[in-house]
Amino acid sequence: MNETIEISEFRNNTRAWLEVNCPAQMCKAMTSDDDTCWGGRKWKFASDAQKLWLERPKPDTTREP
């Protein structure tokens, strides 16, 4: 398979996964530092959607920081 097709397939799969799994609130542009979530044991989440997004399992083809 050529690289262009692989990249296109990856993008399409990623978009489809995000549409199903990413809370709508997390798809909006960040407007303040509260929108940034670095996690950690004592993190105070700004919203339930933020917590869900950080804790939701990601596909094996992605990496988290």
Backbone as a ProteinNet text record, in pm:
[ID]
protein_1_A
[PRIMARY]
MNETIEISEFRNNTRAWLEVNCPAQMCKAMTSDDDTCWGGRKWKFASDAQKLWLERPKPDTTREP
[TERTIARY]
86.2	0	90.1	53.7	143	113.4	210.6	203.7	84.1	49.7	-62.5	-193	-212.6	-333	-333	-217.2	-207.7	-239.7	-187.6	-214.5	-362.3	-418.2	-559.7	-646.7	-613.1	-687.9	-676.9	-556.9	-535.8	-622	-621.1	-700	-849.3	-896	-1038	-1076.4	-993.6	-1020	-1019.1	-924.3	-913.7	-1036.1	-1076	-1195.8	-1319.5	-1335.2	-1451.2	-1449.5	-1332.3	-1321.7	-1353.2	-1301	-1326.3	-1474.5	-1541.1	-1683.2	-1765.3	-1725.6	-1797.5	-1757.6	-1630.7	-1577.5	-1547.1	-1526.8	-1489.5	-1613.7	-1625.7	-1740.6	-1746.3	-1865.8	-1882.4	-1817.7	-1827.4	-1768.7	-1616.8	-1552.1	-1407.2	-1363.5	-1457.8	-1426.1	-1421.9	-1453.1	-1453.3	-1312.9	-1287.6	-1158.4	-1138.4	-1014.8	-983.9	-991.9	-1053	-1068.1	-998	-953.1	-883	-792.3	-710.7	-622.2	-701.1	-824.6	-907.9	-941.7	-932.9	-963.2	-850.2	-733.2	-617.5	-617.3	-599.3	-599.2	-471.2	-389.8	-265.4	-279.8	-392.3	-414.5	-338.3	-306.7	-239.8	-334.3	-280	-359.7	-458.4	-421.6	-507.5	-569.4	-573.8	-626.6	-773.5	-809.2	-948.5	-999.3	-1088.7	-1139.3	-1236.3	-1233.3	-1322	-1462.9	-1475.7	-1607.9	-1605.5	-1723.5	-1734.1	-1680.9	-1703.6	-1654.9	-1502.4	-1437.6	-1291.6	-1239.8	-1302.9	-1263.9	-1285.7	-1401.3	-1432	-1329.7	-1295.2	-1202.1	-1062.5	-1018	-884.9	-882.1	-991.1	-992.7	-1038.1	-1101	-1150.6	-1033.2	-1039.9	-932.3	-918.7	-795.5	-766.2	-728.6	-742.5	-701.8	-552.4	-512.5	-371.4	-283.2	-340.9	-262.3	-226.6	-266	-234.6	-143.3	-86.3	-2.7	-53.1	-48.7	-83	45.7	46.9	168.9	190.2
-117.9	0	123.1	222.2	337.9	430.4	514.2	597.6	692.2	748.5	840.8	772	649.7	574.5	541.2	504.1	472.7	594.8	710.2	833	868.4	858	887.7	792.8	666	567.7	597.7	632.9	668.6	789.4	891.5	1012.4	980.8	903	867.1	786.9	691.7	610.9	698	791	879.8	970.2	1029.3	1114.7	1037.3	916.9	834.5	802.9	769.1	737.5	861	976.7	1099.9	1136.8	1120.5	1152.4	1068.9	945.9	856.2	878.6	905.5	901.2	1034.5	1139.4	1267.8	1344.9	1379.1	1458.3	1590.7	1631.4	1752.7	1874.4	1883.1	1996.2	2003.5	1889.5	1886.1	1918.4	1930.7	1961.6	2111.9	2190.4	2336.3	2391.1	2509.3	2574.9	2610	2598.9	2635.7	2787.6	2834.2	2978.2	3028.3	2935.1	2974.7	2861	2888.9	2785.7	2670.7	2696	2590.3	2482	2516.9	2420.2	2319.7	2349.6	2261.4	2162.5	2035.7	1932.7	1850.1	1856.7	1780	1652.2	1636.3	1515.1	1518.2	1401.4	1391.4	1338.3	1290.2	1227.4	1321.9	1447.4	1541.7	1646.7	1617.3	1713.7	1743.4	1869.3	1911.1	1943.1	1859.1	1874.7	1992.4	2063.7	2178	2132.8	2007.3	1956.4	1804	1746.3	1600.4	1553.1	1633.3	1596.5	1590.6	1683.1	1684.6	1558.2	1519.7	1399.1	1275.2	1266.9	1153.8	1141.8	1253.2	1251.8	1206.5	1250.7	1211.1	1063	1013.1	876.3	773.3	816.7	723.7	655.5	523.3	452.6	501.5	510.5	553.6	432	442.3	330.7	302.2	181.5	142.5	217.3	278.5	346.1	489.6	534.2	670.4	668.1	782.3	795.3	912.5	895.4	1004.5	1058.7	1188.2	1244.7	1189.1
0	0	0	-80	-81.8	35.6	66	187.2	186.6	72.7	64.7	103	56.8	91.5	240.3	295.1	437.6	523	484.7	559.9	550.5	433.3	413.7	496.4	496.9	575.2	724.5	769.2	909.6	947.3	863.3	891.1	897.1	801.6	799.4	923.3	961.8	1081.5	1207.3	1213.5	1329.4	1338.4	1226.5	1226.2	1271.8	1219.2	1255.7	1404.2	1457.4	1600.3	1684.9	1645.3	1720.9	1719.7	1606.6	1599	1697.6	1718.2	1808.7	1954.5	1980	2116.7	2183.5	2108.1	2169	2210.6	2340.5	2384.2	2306.6	2266.1	2184.9	2251.1	2382.7	2455.1	2434.6	2412.4	2396.1	2253.3	2161.7	2021.5	1995.7	2096.5	2081.8	2105.5	2051.6	2071.2	2218.5	2264.6	2402.9	2415.6	2523.4	2543.6	2669.4	2754.9	2877.1	2923.1	3022.7	3077.5	3139.8	3182.6	3240.9	3138.4	3010.7	2905.3	2884.2	2936	2922.6	3038.3	3006	3109.6	3099.4	3201.7	3203.9	3285.3	3353.1	3431.8	3563	3614.7	3742.6	3848.8	3956.5	4061.7	4129.3	4143	4215.5	4123.2	3993.5	3898.4	3926.1	3917.3	3930.5	3790.3	3741	3605.8	3597.1	3485.7	3463.5	3427.1	3378.9	3340.1	3339	3338.1	3326.8	3191.6	3086.9	2952.9	2950.5	3017.4	3024.3	3092.7	3200.7	3274.1	3187.6	3124.1	3037	2924.9	2862.6	2750.7	2794.7	2909.6	2956.3	2994.5	3051.5	3101.6	2998.1	2890.2	2788.3	2718.2	2703	2632.9	2489.1	2444.5	2307.9	2223.8	2092.2	2005.5	2019.5	1991.4	2001.7	1902.6	1800.8	1697.9	1734.8	1853.3	1894.1	2016	2044.1	2164.7	2245.1	2373.6	2464	2523.3	2553	2615.8	2755.5
[MASK]
+++++++++++++++++++++++++++++++++++++++++++++++++++++++++++++++++

